[in-house]
Amino acid sequence: MKTNMMLEVTLRARVPVKPGLSETKLMNELITRCLRDEELFLDVVDATLSLAPEQNSALTDIFLNAGSAWSVSPQGNSLTRRVDATAQRQIEMIVSFRDDSSVELGEAWECAYGRSPNPSDVWDHSIKAIEAALWPIVLPQNPKATLGTIEKALHDKPSKWTFGLKSNSIGGIESLHALLKMVWPNPDRHGTGESRTPTQNEAEAVLHTAITIVQWIQGGLLQPAVIDRD
């Protein structure tokens, strides 16, 4: 038993306990309160994962075998709602890259499906993930490029890049540009009267769009066009 860790869990999960309890009494108090309140139990597990993510593999199996609506996040440091298995495998594969875009998507996923959903943060992290994936290809001289400048560059000179997905009616770069326009900007980004908090459904749609875009980039579908100098 780790007293300091248990005390930190009580703080993060907002569990009121008497000061000065011994290790055993503190553990028993936590267990007793968790058994009385299922939501508190989940909050305690969530807080524990944030402090000891190395415990996630055993918990993943427990939640799966129990048929729980909850699972361990792709990053292993929190609880998230269980989603479609295909979507779960997709985010786990992306997060395994451990680059800037996958880290941002991991944060967005937690904000979307974690214990305290925040649609605006989902949208912000999704945009940051797309920016991190695209700027090295679209604007490699500008590591501070925003999604607005990236989508403008693609719109103004689409011939500068090639994209590995095309249809009979619309070019690949134009398709990518249309998706970027759909997710930018977050309606909650302004401090004016036009600002509004996005809905959970909107945020989840933006997140999964961002996952698709990042996966495309990780797969090498977007490349600078080869210039023929002959």
BELDAZI-V703922 format. One record per helix or strand of 2 or more residues. SS is the DSSP state (2 for helix, 1 for strand). FROM is the first residue (numbers start at 1). LEN is the number of residues. If there is no record, write none. Layout:
SS | FROM | LEN
SS | FROM | LEN
//
This chain:
2 | 3 | 10
2 | 23 | 14
2 | 38 | 14
2 | 53 | 13
1 | 70 | 3
1 | 79 | 3
2 | 85 | 11
2 | 100 | 14
2 | 119 | 20
2 | 147 | 10
2 | 158 | 3
1 | 161 | 3
2 | 172 | 12
2 | 200 | 19
1 | 222 | 3
//
